[in-house]
Each structure stands twice: as structure tokens, then as C-alpha cells.
Amino acid sequence: MLPFANISQHIEHITHSLAEQGYVIIPDFLPDDFISALRKEALTLQAAGKLARATIGKAEHNTLDHRIRGDLIHWLDHVDASAVQQDFSRIMEALRESLNEHLFLGLFELENHFAIYPPGAIYNKHLDQFRGNEERQVSCILYLNEAWEEKDGGQLRLYLDGKEPTPYIDTVPHGGTLVVFLSSQFWHEVLPASHPRISLTGWFRKRSSTLP
């Protein structure tokens, strides 16, 4: 059973929107106390020194460059997940099943991490799907910020026409807002913020077609 009554309606809306336009933005996807619990976990991990500087590129060729990407991340371990992480996983599993049933995406798992952007940190325009690797199919970003205002910055800028500078839409990272989009279609970037910016970011993946 899913932990919140309105999740089924949200999942239906996400599935329909991805089919129609490839992206969707849902304010108040999860209640404040649930978002607060996830935020506390992210900040506790940071205080314990368990967040690491995010890298750029594939694992075998990754690099560090804060001028391009400045967030700190911690990958979630689904085997040893906390209670709130398990509830979140159940919600996302229901979404995965819906996307597979209606959009035939062949998704088999969700990989995700906490991400904290220090004040002023950015992530330049990029695509979530690596060249030559189509495993990442659907990007999901759940914002965990508290009392965030538009003037605080940190917007997610989603480009709607490939690499073209316009048109685009900006999403203010209010706590509880969920953004979902097709990983192969939408270039996006993270704008600088005046406060630490916290999210739970993940990707639904399909199995690799690469033979051993």
C-alpha cells in the first residue's frame, strides 16, 4: 500500500504528461513532514562528512570541475534504506510500473542520490543521458528545501527545444515539488542560489544493451 492517498492521482498525471509533452512539474507531491524527514537525512549525512563532490562524465573518465558542476552528493543504498527512504522507494516503484505499463519504457530500477548545492554552486546546461549510453530514461528531482522563495534562486531551467536557448521554463525548488522529464530529450541546468539547495535526484534506468 502506498503511504499517501493522493499518490495514485499524481502517478497517473505524471504518466499522461510524459506521454503528451515529455515533462511534468508537480508542486506538493509529498507532504511537508515527509519532505522534512528526507531533508534531515541529507543534512545529517552532510554533517557526518558522507557527501562527496559530484563529478562530470562517465565513471571511467569522470572529472571534478566546480565551474561546471558544484553539488555534493550521496548515493542511496536501497538495501540498507531508512524507513522514509523505503516509503519513497515504494512510491517511485509504483511510478515505474505505471510508466512501463503505459509508455513501454522497459524501466527496471531507480538510482538516486541526495544532492546539496552550496550557495553560488551551479550545474551548467547538460543532458542526463550519456553519449552512447541510453540506460537513463526518466529523470526525477524531488526538492527538499524549507521555506524557499523565488528570490533565493536555484531554479531548474529546463530547455524545451534541445540546446536552443529558448524557450525554457524555470522551476523554483520549493520543498515538495517534483520534476520528471525524459532524460534523452531535455537539456537543463541549475542556476545559483543564495542558500544551500537540497534535492533527492534520480533516474529510472533500462537495462544495458551492451554485450559483455
Contacts in CASP RR format, 6 or more apart in sequence:
PFRMAT RR
TARGET T0000
AUTHOR 0000-0000-0000
METHOD contacts of the structure
MODEL  1
MLPFANISQHIEHITHSLAEQGYVIIPDFLPDDFISALRKEALTLQAAGK
LARATIGKAEHNTLDHRIRGDLIHWLDHVDASAVQQDFSRIMEALRESLN
EHLFLGLFELENHFAIYPPGAIYNKHLDQFRGNEERQVSCILYLNEAWEE
KDGGQLRLYLDGKEPTPYIDTVPHGGTLVVFLSSQFWHEVLPASHPRISL
TGWFRKRSSTLP
2 8 0 8 1.000
2 90 0 8 1.000
2 91 0 8 1.000
2 94 0 8 1.000
3 34 0 8 1.000
3 87 0 8 1.000
3 90 0 8 1.000
3 91 0 8 1.000
4 30 0 8 1.000
4 31 0 8 1.000
4 34 0 8 1.000
4 91 0 8 1.000
7 91 0 8 1.000
7 94 0 8 1.000
8 94 0 8 1.000
10 26 0 8 1.000
10 29 0 8 1.000
10 178 0 8 1.000
11 94 0 8 1.000
11 95 0 8 1.000
11 98 0 8 1.000
12 98 0 8 1.000
13 24 0 8 1.000
13 26 0 8 1.000
14 24 0 8 1.000
14 26 0 8 1.000
14 95 0 8 1.000
14 98 0 8 1.000
14 99 0 8 1.000
14 178 0 8 1.000
14 180 0 8 1.000
15 95 0 8 1.000
15 98 0 8 1.000
15 99 0 8 1.000
15 102 0 8 1.000
15 103 0 8 1.000
17 23 0 8 1.000
17 24 0 8 1.000
17 180 0 8 1.000
18 24 0 8 1.000
18 99 0 8 1.000
18 103 0 8 1.000
18 138 0 8 1.000
18 180 0 8 1.000
18 181 0 8 1.000
18 182 0 8 1.000
19 102 0 8 1.000
19 103 0 8 1.000
22 181 0 8 1.000
22 182 0 8 1.000
22 185 0 8 1.000
22 186 0 8 1.000
23 158 0 8 1.000
23 179 0 8 1.000
23 180 0 8 1.000
23 181 0 8 1.000
23 182 0 8 1.000
23 186 0 8 1.000
24 179 0 8 1.000
24 180 0 8 1.000
24 181 0 8 1.000
25 169 0 8 1.000
25 171 0 8 1.000
25 177 0 8 1.000
25 178 0 8 1.000
25 179 0 8 1.000
26 177 0 8 1.000
26 178 0 8 1.000
26 179 0 8 1.000
26 180 0 8 1.000
27 174 0 8 1.000
27 176 0 8 1.000
27 177 0 8 1.000
28 176 0 8 1.000
28 177 0 8 1.000
29 142 0 8 1.000
29 176 0 8 1.000
29 177 0 8 1.000
29 178 0 8 1.000
30 88 0 8 1.000
30 91 0 8 1.000
30 142 0 8 1.000
30 176 0 8 1.000
30 178 0 8 1.000
32 175 0 8 1.000
32 176 0 8 1.000
34 84 0 8 1.000
34 87 0 8 1.000
34 88 0 8 1.000
35 142 0 8 1.000
35 143 0 8 1.000
35 144 0 8 1.000
35 175 0 8 1.000
35 176 0 8 1.000
36 146 0 8 1.000
37 84 0 8 1.000
38 84 0 8 1.000
38 85 0 8 1.000
38 88 0 8 1.000
38 142 0 8 1.000
38 144 0 8 1.000
38 200 0 8 1.000
39 144 0 8 1.000
39 145 0 8 1.000
39 146 0 8 1.000
39 198 0 8 1.000
41 82 0 8 1.000
41 84 0 8 1.000
41 85 0 8 1.000
41 114 0 8 1.000
42 74 0 8 1.000
42 114 0 8 1.000
42 116 0 8 1.000
42 144 0 8 1.000
42 198 0 8 1.000
42 200 0 8 1.000
43 116 0 8 1.000
43 198 0 8 1.000
45 51 0 8 1.000
45 74 0 8 1.000
45 114 0 8 1.000
46 72 0 8 1.000
46 74 0 8 1.000
46 116 0 8 1.000
50 74 0 8 1.000
51 72 0 8 1.000
51 73 0 8 1.000
51 74 0 8 1.000
51 114 0 8 1.000
51 116 0 8 1.000
52 72 0 8 1.000
52 73 0 8 1.000
52 74 0 8 1.000
53 64 0 8 1.000
53 66 0 8 1.000
53 70 0 8 1.000
53 72 0 8 1.000
53 73 0 8 1.000
54 69 0 8 1.000
54 70 0 8 1.000
54 71 0 8 1.000
54 72 0 8 1.000
54 73 0 8 1.000
54 115 0 8 1.000
55 62 0 8 1.000
55 63 0 8 1.000
55 64 0 8 1.000
55 69 0 8 1.000
56 62 0 8 1.000
56 63 0 8 1.000
56 64 0 8 1.000
56 65 0 8 1.000
56 68 0 8 1.000
56 69 0 8 1.000
57 63 0 8 1.000
57 130 0 8 1.000
58 130 0 8 1.000
58 133 0 8 1.000
66 121 0 8 1.000
68 122 0 8 1.000
68 123 0 8 1.000
68 124 0 8 1.000
69 122 0 8 1.000
69 123 0 8 1.000
69 124 0 8 1.000
70 117 0 8 1.000
70 118 0 8 1.000
70 121 0 8 1.000
70 122 0 8 1.000
70 123 0 8 1.000
71 115 0 8 1.000
71 116 0 8 1.000
71 117 0 8 1.000
71 121 0 8 1.000
71 123 0 8 1.000
71 190 0 8 1.000
72 115 0 8 1.000
72 116 0 8 1.000
72 117 0 8 1.000
72 118 0 8 1.000
73 113 0 8 1.000
73 114 0 8 1.000
73 115 0 8 1.000
73 116 0 8 1.000
74 113 0 8 1.000
74 114 0 8 1.000
75 111 0 8 1.000
75 112 0 8 1.000
75 113 0 8 1.000
76 85 0 8 1.000
76 112 0 8 1.000
76 113 0 8 1.000
76 114 0 8 1.000
78 85 0 8 1.000
78 89 0 8 1.000
81 89 0 8 1.000
88 142 0 8 1.000
88 200 0 8 1.000
89 110 0 8 1.000
92 110 0 8 1.000
92 140 0 8 1.000
92 204 0 8 1.000
93 110 0 8 1.000
95 140 0 8 1.000
96 107 0 8 1.000
96 110 0 8 1.000
96 204 0 8 1.000
99 105 0 8 1.000
99 107 0 8 1.000
99 138 0 8 1.000
99 204 0 8 1.000
100 106 0 8 1.000
100 107 0 8 1.000
105 137 0 8 1.000
105 138 0 8 1.000
105 204 0 8 1.000
105 206 0 8 1.000
106 137 0 8 1.000
106 206 0 8 1.000
106 207 0 8 1.000
107 137 0 8 1.000
107 138 0 8 1.000
107 204 0 8 1.000
107 205 0 8 1.000
107 206 0 8 1.000
108 205 0 8 1.000
108 206 0 8 1.000
108 207 0 8 1.000
109 204 0 8 1.000
109 205 0 8 1.000
110 140 0 8 1.000
110 202 0 8 1.000
110 203 0 8 1.000
110 204 0 8 1.000
110 205 0 8 1.000
111 202 0 8 1.000
111 203 0 8 1.000
111 205 0 8 1.000
112 140 0 8 1.000
112 200 0 8 1.000
112 201 0 8 1.000
112 202 0 8 1.000
112 203 0 8 1.000
113 200 0 8 1.000
113 201 0 8 1.000
113 202 0 8 1.000
114 198 0 8 1.000
114 199 0 8 1.000
114 200 0 8 1.000
114 201 0 8 1.000
115 198 0 8 1.000
115 199 0 8 1.000
115 200 0 8 1.000
115 201 0 8 1.000
116 196 0 8 1.000
116 197 0 8 1.000
116 198 0 8 1.000
117 123 0 8 1.000
117 154 0 8 1.000
117 190 0 8 1.000
117 193 0 8 1.000
117 196 0 8 1.000
117 197 0 8 1.000
117 198 0 8 1.000
118 196 0 8 1.000
119 192 0 8 1.000
119 193 0 8 1.000
119 194 0 8 1.000
119 195 0 8 1.000
119 196 0 8 1.000
120 192 0 8 1.000
120 193 0 8 1.000
120 194 0 8 1.000
121 190 0 8 1.000
121 192 0 8 1.000
121 193 0 8 1.000
121 197 0 8 1.000
122 189 0 8 1.000
122 190 0 8 1.000
122 191 0 8 1.000
122 192 0 8 1.000
123 189 0 8 1.000
123 190 0 8 1.000
124 189 0 8 1.000
125 157 0 8 1.000
125 159 0 8 1.000
125 163 0 8 1.000
125 187 0 8 1.000
125 188 0 8 1.000
125 189 0 8 1.000
126 187 0 8 1.000
126 188 0 8 1.000
126 189 0 8 1.000
127 183 0 8 1.000
127 184 0 8 1.000
127 186 0 8 1.000
127 187 0 8 1.000
128 136 0 8 1.000
128 139 0 8 1.000
128 183 0 8 1.000
128 184 0 8 1.000
128 188 0 8 1.000
128 203 0 8 1.000
129 135 0 8 1.000
129 136 0 8 1.000
129 137 0 8 1.000
129 183 0 8 1.000
129 184 0 8 1.000
130 136 0 8 1.000
133 208 0 8 1.000
134 184 0 8 1.000
134 206 0 8 1.000
134 209 0 8 1.000
135 205 0 8 1.000
135 206 0 8 1.000
135 207 0 8 1.000
135 208 0 8 1.000
136 183 0 8 1.000
136 184 0 8 1.000
136 203 0 8 1.000
136 204 0 8 1.000
136 205 0 8 1.000
137 182 0 8 1.000
137 183 0 8 1.000
137 184 0 8 1.000
137 203 0 8 1.000
137 204 0 8 1.000
137 205 0 8 1.000
137 206 0 8 1.000
138 180 0 8 1.000
138 181 0 8 1.000
138 182 0 8 1.000
138 183 0 8 1.000
138 203 0 8 1.000
138 204 0 8 1.000
139 179 0 8 1.000
139 180 0 8 1.000
139 181 0 8 1.000
139 182 0 8 1.000
139 183 0 8 1.000
139 186 0 8 1.000
139 201 0 8 1.000
139 202 0 8 1.000
139 203 0 8 1.000
140 178 0 8 1.000
140 179 0 8 1.000
140 180 0 8 1.000
140 201 0 8 1.000
140 202 0 8 1.000
140 203 0 8 1.000
140 204 0 8 1.000
141 156 0 8 1.000
141 178 0 8 1.000
141 179 0 8 1.000
141 180 0 8 1.000
141 199 0 8 1.000
141 200 0 8 1.000
141 201 0 8 1.000
141 202 0 8 1.000
142 176 0 8 1.000
142 177 0 8 1.000
142 178 0 8 1.000
142 199 0 8 1.000
142 200 0 8 1.000
142 201 0 8 1.000
143 173 0 8 1.000
143 174 0 8 1.000
143 175 0 8 1.000
143 176 0 8 1.000
143 177 0 8 1.000
143 178 0 8 1.000
143 179 0 8 1.000
143 198 0 8 1.000
143 199 0 8 1.000
144 175 0 8 1.000
144 176 0 8 1.000
144 198 0 8 1.000
144 199 0 8 1.000
144 200 0 8 1.000
145 173 0 8 1.000
145 174 0 8 1.000
145 175 0 8 1.000
145 195 0 8 1.000
145 197 0 8 1.000
145 198 0 8 1.000
145 199 0 8 1.000
146 175 0 8 1.000
148 172 0 8 1.000
148 173 0 8 1.000
148 174 0 8 1.000
148 175 0 8 1.000
148 195 0 8 1.000
149 172 0 8 1.000
150 172 0 8 1.000
151 194 0 8 1.000
152 193 0 8 1.000
152 194 0 8 1.000
152 195 0 8 1.000
153 172 0 8 1.000
153 173 0 8 1.000
153 191 0 8 1.000
153 192 0 8 1.000
153 193 0 8 1.000
153 194 0 8 1.000
154 172 0 8 1.000
154 173 0 8 1.000
154 190 0 8 1.000
154 191 0 8 1.000
154 192 0 8 1.000
154 193 0 8 1.000
154 197 0 8 1.000
155 170 0 8 1.000
155 171 0 8 1.000
155 172 0 8 1.000
155 173 0 8 1.000
155 190 0 8 1.000
155 191 0 8 1.000
156 170 0 8 1.000
156 171 0 8 1.000
156 173 0 8 1.000
156 179 0 8 1.000
156 188 0 8 1.000
156 189 0 8 1.000
156 190 0 8 1.000
156 191 0 8 1.000
157 168 0 8 1.000
157 169 0 8 1.000
157 170 0 8 1.000
157 188 0 8 1.000
157 189 0 8 1.000
157 190 0 8 1.000
157 191 0 8 1.000
158 168 0 8 1.000
158 169 0 8 1.000
158 170 0 8 1.000
158 171 0 8 1.000
158 179 0 8 1.000
158 181 0 8 1.000
158 186 0 8 1.000
158 188 0 8 1.000
159 165 0 8 1.000
159 167 0 8 1.000
159 168 0 8 1.000
159 186 0 8 1.000
159 187 0 8 1.000
159 188 0 8 1.000
160 167 0 8 1.000
160 168 0 8 1.000
160 169 0 8 1.000
160 186 0 8 1.000
161 167 0 8 1.000
162 185 0 8 1.000
162 186 0 8 1.000
162 187 0 8 1.000
163 187 0 8 1.000
170 191 0 8 1.000
171 177 0 8 1.000
171 179 0 8 1.000
173 193 0 8 1.000
173 197 0 8 1.000
173 199 0 8 1.000
181 188 0 8 1.000
183 203 0 8 1.000
190 197 0 8 1.000
END
